[in-house]
């Protein structure tokens, strides 16, 4: 029996479970979704490893800000000034992440009578660096809780670069929920000094706007937040900072990466990226069981490669597997920037029409991928370690 799987994440039992989505009758214009404007789930893979030079997160680094706060009450506008101190209290590599714990303290210096905020607050948050992305997690560090990871910054920065910090939320739906966009790339001056290279990043949401100025190698030098049409807000300037000359330990390499000088085979890079995207972090956490994937290339437009792939954990033929179409975005040097897969459920058909050109959509909705044959080759590879995917054996070049 020839079984073609259109989309699902499933557990391999003595049979393959399948689900499919038919082509919607209404026609839509194909609008390719560039990196950062994801209409679906994403998984980011940078085999070369992250460049940590932009992030001064050595233990002991300290930034001190003056903060002017205001709030509007029935009696009028109240103001207060705070001194904010942020210090890196811990920094370490964990799996594929560089993690920095930041201790944040606010000390009230002066305020209007009736100011309602506490005179002193203290809290911790965490920055997590993976590949070209800087995440932030508040309250408690938990790598298993990917939903609480906020995508703070995407590198390299440049004017016009935009992204949504909320996981799996398309950029077009993020306009009122925190869309972040680089508005300026220029020099910037604060009380701590003048910096030649900085980026102004705006975040818009329903009730206001948050802006920050990030300067590579130094950090955030200015923040401004206005809420509810100037009903409350704050403006923070960096007044001084102290950076340690420490050396960061190396990040752990994944199971498909070798620290040796021999280049990683290109198909391994593809397989790692696809397994990470299709199996997901809950099933395929960094540094865990390697995934085995088979895929077919169904088209390419510039740096976007359209594929259908099926992946399964490598340890057992009873393990979790998934079969989905995907868009692979390539960097200029040819490395993989990100892999985008369509959302599940009712959004699947919409995402297919947004992510893929019409000729690829037809192949997707016609169920042209032979999942049974692909799973048979995965089973063969499991019992014959070192065997590459069928696409490699067939001699088809990987972009």
ABEGO torsion letter per residue (X at the ends): XBBBBABEBBBBBABBBBBBBBBBABBBBBBBBBBGBBABBBBBBBAAEBBAAABBABBGBBBBBBBBBBBBBAAEBBBBBBBBBBBBABBBBBEABBBBBBBBBBBBABBBBGBABBABBBBBBBBBBBEABBBBBBGBBBAABAAABBBABBOBBBBGBBBBABBGBBAAAAAAAGBBBBABBBBBBBAAEBBABBBBBBBBBAAEBBBBBBBBGAEBABBBBBBGGGABEBBBBBABBBBBABBBBBBBBBAABBABABBBBAAAAAAAAAAAAAAEAAABBBGBBBBBBBBBBAEBBEABBBBBBBBBBAABAABBBBBBBBBBBBBAAGBBABBBBBBBEAAAAAAAAAABBAAAAAAAAAGABBAAAAAAAAAAAAABBGBBBAAAAAGBBBX
